[in-house]
Amino acid sequence: LCILKINLLLSEKDCGIMKNDIIKLDNFIDRKTVNSAYLDLRHNFYWTVVSDKPGSNIKKAAFGRGYEHEDLVRALETIPMVSYFDEYIRNSGLPNCNRLRHFYVNCIKPGDQFNYHQDRSGSTVLMYVNPVWKWYWGSGTKFKKGFRTHFVAAKPGRCVCFPGKTDHKPVPPNLLCNDFGRLSIAFQYELN
């Protein structure tokens, strides 16, 4: 079933469907594409300081950048990485990934703090794009439904697709992390 959803792009061992409609795919993007996205985000991207969601009790800032409306249209036309990944995701067979509504990049650093939040309705596709990530650096994304939580660890080339209305939050790396930060790209799609 999972293989059919992904249009046979990945082997069975790369595909894992988790509880609550969360799809985790290892090797969703190949090493060369991960390296290219990483370098693009580190050297050619305009980062801004952002805070957690509006109304959050956490006032610490992190690095990120979001695009929607006119900014999204401009990004699709001028940032090759954005249009490449949008087309790649739309052709992958992931559920409810037809019309891009929002694109966001995250740089999660040790000490960052976040509350759980939801995206809008539709699907969110999150890709981890550090070419090297040591398991002992920690980090990933934590999902919550009621009193139950599920953690997906950061891993180069890993993709997580989930309904936007799922409570989730980034988990920062620990102080052992010797990279720029945990880099991820989130694509939010409208409900079909």
Secondary structure, 3 states (H helix, E strand, C coil): CHHHHCCCCCCHHHEEEEHHHEEEECCCCCHHHHHHHHHHHHHCCCCEEEECCCCCCCCCEEEEEEEECHHHHHHHHHCHHHHHHHHHHHCCCCCCCCCEEEEEEEEECCCCCCCCECCCCCEEEEEECCCCCCHHHEEEEEEEECCEEEEEECCCCCEEEEECCCEEEEEEECCCCCCCCEEEEEEEECCC
